[in-house]
Amino acid sequence: MTDHALRALRENPRLAELAAYPFNFDIGRAAHGHVEEVRLASGGPLDIVAGDDTGGTYFVCADGSMLYADSEGSAGIIGSSVDEALEIMIGLEEAEGADEEEFDEEYDAGDGAEHSYLCRLEEARTELRAALGFPERSPAELEAMLRAALLRTEPDFLLLNGTEHNAYQLLDSYPRPPLWEPVLARGRADLTLLRAADGAAWEAVAEDPVRRRLTLRAAQFDRAEGDLELLRHLLRQETRSSMTDELRLAAVLVGLRGDVGDLPLLHEVRETDYDTACGLGGIPEPGASSEELRDWAQGLDDSLFGTDPADEPVSTWTDLARDQGMTELARVTLIRELDAIVMDQSRLRRPDAPRALTTAPLRTLARDFEELGDRTQALRAQQLHTALQEKAWDRVSARLNQARLERADGQLTRAVQTLATLRGILAAPGDDSLRQWEGVNLGRFIAEEHYRLTRVLADAHLTDEARSLLPAAEAILGELSENGTKGVRELAEETAARVRELS
């Protein structure tokens, strides 16, 4: 990481003054902070080093990269270091609104004000470049450096509003590769390897569940007649993971070849376990024709798979990104997805707007964020999901999950409030969807969450809160049927004992 230029500006008032004007990099504005609280989605540190006269802020990230955020909600990396960012800014700064031909005409007419500014700009550029040791580069070269920097913004440097947790927009409009390209790269490489390699390579890929899944996805979009034997091998190995989308995909890719000799294999795979038997239903019986086998496989291919990776649900690629350790790539994609849903919902808040937003994606997003370990975004998705529920059963279920996430995130007071709202719905549901909740799993889950939160409150020495919630937990437990209390009694006794220990 280089910070020569920043040190020079801090030590030399003359250079700091030139950087502030005309190049609008004012280290004196660092003390003012940004216009709002912000953070990186990755959790990495941000150090404010300067600001500009429009309310924008310059941050240095952990690796030395310079991140610029404007006051309108856009942000991006503008250099791999402060030195590089300043070199680009100094080299590309132009007279605002100045047109060379127009300027020449005005200057010929005797208007020297613009000429004076341009002279000062060039003099400042020359002085700063020399003082900071920057080489003279062409505008094209500097623009290429800036473009390369901006394209590094996502996924590692996504800036979030620190309160609402939504993402800043990109500073640029450069095209990015679709998510599936970096996610599928390993699978494509392994598919090429398997097509050319010996049995040892086959085993190395097939025994690694992530590489196996990626290779099957690569084969989905790059179908070759010569792949049948390796597909059979991958299909057999995928049974180790029980029923997965990739197991179904492997069966489909084998079935599409129409080789009836594969029917015994497909039936053997289907009988691996109960979930697989359900997931691979409808396989033609032994003795079926090639056409019947192809029809079965084609039906699943048309409805679930296909040959265009752009048609796959985004969750396919975020799951595979996460499993490869591409955590930030998965996170930024999911945050952008959630932001889009939040924006759509805000448009539907007008009194005359139809309730057209399905809440299923929000449940999935909350789960995906939780699997990434990002409880902040998981709660953001879950809270919106909760707010959109209408039936009493759904309102209770959503608040139960919200309270669990709040407890796990250490937001204990909010969790207590969420459970209080949940109990209010149980008392006055407003519809009949909650009838007999006491005798089903929902009742047990509600009781368990009350006791778990009570225990956490006690362990946190929040004595009054724990003692207040325990009677509510006991009241819930008292309403459950005998079947509903299974597995709860021991937790209830341990929690009550822990509360009694409080002084």
Secondary structure, DSSP 8 states (H G I E B T S, - for coil): ---HHHHHHHH-HHHHHHHHTTT--BGGGGGG--SS-EEETT---EEEEEE-TTS-EEEEETTS-EEEE-TTSEEEEEESSHHHHHHHHHHH---TT--HHHHHHHHHTT--HHHHHHHHHHHHHHHHHHHHT-----HHHHHHHHHHHHTTSTTTT-EEETTT--B-EES-------THHHHHHHHHHHHHHHHH--HHHHHHHHTSHHHHHHHHHHHHHS--GGGHHHHHHHHHHHGGG-S-HHHHHHHHHHHTT--GGGHHHHHHHHTTSHHHHHHTTT---TT--HHHHHHHHHHHHHHH--S-GGGS-HHHHHHHHHHTT-HHHHHHHHHHHHHHHHHHHHHTTSTTS-----SHHHHHHHHHHHHHT-HHHHHHHHHHHHHT--SHHHHHHHHHHHHHHHHHTT-HHHHHHHHHHHHHHHHS-SSSTTTTGGGSHHHHHHHHHHHHHHHHHHHTT-HHHHHHHHHHHHHHHHHS-TGGGTTTHHHHHHHHHHHHT--
